[in-house]
Amino acid sequence: MNKKELSEDILDYISKLALIELNEEEKEEFILQLEKILQYFKQLNDLNTDNVEPTRHPIDDLNNVFREDVAGESLSTEEALKNAKYSKDGYFKAPRVLKDKS
């Protein structure tokens, strides 16, 4: 792959969406890795699948394997929160995920 298909602008956009800050060295490394991944997808696109039957699941005749949904005893709020690093007013407290648009 001679021509770069993944620009630094695209990587910046992806890392912003994922809320990941990358330094210049990491950006170069990720661009190379992601280009290799894209190259493998191109190889898959080139495969001849004309004689391959479409499947909805790799195991034929697999039925619902979920267990019976039976109500059971739940933890009390105190038990559920006793190992939480942060809690407030009977709830788990987590750091903010979304950042202000700036």
C-alpha positions, 0 to 999 in steps of 0.5 A, a space after each residue: 500500500 503506497 498511498 496513505 488511505 488514512 490521513 492524520 485528520 481522519 485519525 484525529 476525528 476518530 480519536 476525538 469521537 472515542 475520547 482518546 488523546 494521542 501524541 504524534 508517535 501514537 498517531 503514526 503507529 495507529 495509522 500504520 496499524 489501521 492501514 494494515 487492517 484496511 488492507 486485510 478487508 480489501 483482501 476479503 473483498 477480493 475473495 470469490 464467494 459465489 459458491 458460498 451459501 449464506 448462513 445466519 449462524 455458524 451452528 445449524 439448528 441452534 435454538 434459543 439457549 438462554 436460561 429461564 428468566 426467574 426472579 430472585 433475591 436482589 442485593 440491597 442498595 448497601 450491599 451493591 454499593 459497598 465496594 463502589 469507589 464513589 457513590 452518591 445518594 444511593 447510586 453509583 457515581 461515575 466520571 463524566 463521559 461527555 465533554 463540552 464542545 470547545 
